Amino acid sequence: MQVGSPSHALIPPFTSLSLSPTSATMLHASLSSLHCSSASPSPSPPRLSSPSLYPSSPSSARPTCLRSRHVLSFSVPAKTHLRAKSKSMGLKVNCLAGEPLKVMISGAPASGKGTQCELIVKKFGLVHISTGDLLRAEVSAGTEIGNKAKEFMNAGKLVPDEIVTAMVTARLSLPDAQEKGWLLDGYPRSYAQAQSLEERKIRPDIYIVLEVPDEILIDRCVGRRLDPLTGKIYHIKNFPPETEEIKARLVTRPDDTEEKVKSRLEIYKQNAQAILSTYLSVMNKIDGNRPKDVVFGEVDSLLSRVQKDKAKTTKLGNPVSGISLPSNQATKKEGKWRGIPTRLNNIPHSREIRTYFYDDVLQATQRAIYDGKTRLKVEINIPELNPEMDVYRIGTLTELVRVIALSFADDGKRVKVCVQGSMGEGALAGMPLQLAGTRKILEFMDWGDDGALGTFIQIGSIGAKEVDEQDDIFILVAPQNAVGNCIIDDLRGMTESAGMRPVILINPRLKDLPGSSGIMQTMGRDKRLEYAASFENCYFFRLLYYAGTQYPIMGALRMSYPYPYQLYKRVDQPSRKEEYILLSTFDGRPSIDEVNDAFLGKPRNQVKNTSGIWGFLSSILQ
């Protein structure tokens, strides 16, 4: 039995089709024959503003079979908070108050999807809806929809989307699914099917994708054996028959040859990519190459968090915000930006000032990743984050990293926070002073009560060997070159291994420095500088001072993706107050001359002159 997208369908409107009473009491099944049957690859959807995040870079050091199945989804909460002390690290999902749980689950043939469906139904009491079971019931009952489907099946054709969508829609409208919630198993399989559900406002709270390496899936399928007497499925290695008598009568199913399995896997991947854009904002990947209880533990955790958020929403009486952030919402949020905090030279910074910058950086980073950016850097040099000042505070840096990491972990992403280790040998071994002890601080920080550290968040070093297949995003803490030790090679190796997964540098310092001999290393310098410049600013904030001083503050330069660079001038007000006045905006990072001229009030097209009190900016902005 096959479900797919034919070129045309000669059927009446789906509203006239009827379902049999049998389908209302359908028993859920484990991995049915439909789960391992092939569906025709669906046509690719039109290009959307949210790009497909399937890895495509040929330069990635990851094996092709692994890169091709590493699907990422990133989304931006409409409201962000500092979650270090939160009691729940709940996922932000598109669900409405008072409604039961709505789940979609997808996985390749033999990914264990059927087993997980059984466990989900047992734990959460959802109505399990499988298109294969529905079609079989309708055909058996001889209903109008069943007879239409049977005509196509007998002719060896795919059952049209209109029939399948009508059947699924009708099943979802029955009282048990409305009251208990539903688990839609292996559907939709094409972009057209997904859009049909969207048009009918049928959308899941969460879309779970089980990921298993191709070689494991092939082994699971090829090693399967069917007992024709009982219908029970065995595996020659993983689940052998209980007796020799059973073993003697086992047969291999026709679809379980290696060639056919590989073909089905390719079809599944094409279909999965086609519907990715529709469910990007609610998708969560789970590593299915683990024992079923371990896999379900993660599934259980995700669904429990969704339920917790829904219950919290019902109590508060407000709908939970969706996790996607369309451009118009982003514009409105930026329009409400409350300006640069004052008293930034008061040390230590207040909790309000720190939280302001944490939130500002987080929003910009989320927007950039949501737009498909993968090589990003954050540069922020408020006094507590400026290692050249004696008030530098490593705790502020680690708190900023924690806020960003927890935000993406909240969205079900696996985050690796990386701190460069000791570099060099002998007398030159060591790490930059401002990074000393950073990894230990991160390991002992409060990461909330949900066990994020060690599950969704891992602490690692910088280098290609630190990149694991399950990692979704990498946050690198202040990577920097030191005299005699260059971090660029380790960075390059890591980004190549990461492929199209986002890598975020927080306050990098990648200027070329002398080698161990004390002499600048000219060989490869251009390539190193080119690589360092390949990271795009998603956030930039720099205070401007008089030449040779760090007081008073004269102004600030700020950029928050995707908005322009903004140049501010600090102005003293009565009663020892101050404010920042916007002088100018720039589409790109302004040059020293442009900043000088803006402070001096010169038109932008006037001949440049770097002399004067603002000449000191050359050491700051270059």
Buried (B, 14 or more C-beta within 10 A) or exposed (E): BBBBBBEEBEBEEBEEBEBBEBBBEBEBBBBBEBBBBBBBBBEEBEEEEBBBBBBEEEEBBBEEEBBBBBBBBBBBBBEBBBBBEBEBBBBBBBBEBEBBBBBBBBBBBBBBBBBBBBBBBEEBEBBBBBBBBBBBBBBEBEBBBBEBBBBBBEEEEBBBBBBBBBBBBBBBEBEBBEEBBBBBBBBBBBBBBBBBBEEBEBBBBBBBBBBBBBEBBBBBBBBBBBBEEEEBBBBBEEBEBEEEEBBEEBEBBEBBEEEBBBEBBBBBBBBBBBBBBBBBBBBBBBBBBBEEEEBBBBBBBBBBBBBBBBEBBBEEEEBBBBBBBBEEBBEEBBEEEEEBBBEBBEEEBEEEBBBBBBBBBBBBBBBBBBBBBBBBBBBBBBBBBBBEBEBBBBEBBBBBBBBBBBBBBBBBBBBBBBBBBEBBEEEEEBBBEBBEEBBEBBEEBEBBEBEBBEBBBBBBBBBBEBBEBEBBBBBBBBBBBBEBBBBBEBBBBBBBBBBBBBBBBBBBBBEBBEBBEEEEBEEEEEEBBEBBEEBEBBBBBBBBBEEEEBEEBBBBBBBBBBBBBBBBBBEEEEEEEBEBEEBBEBEEEBBBBBBBBBBEEBEEEEEEEEEEEBBBBBEBBE
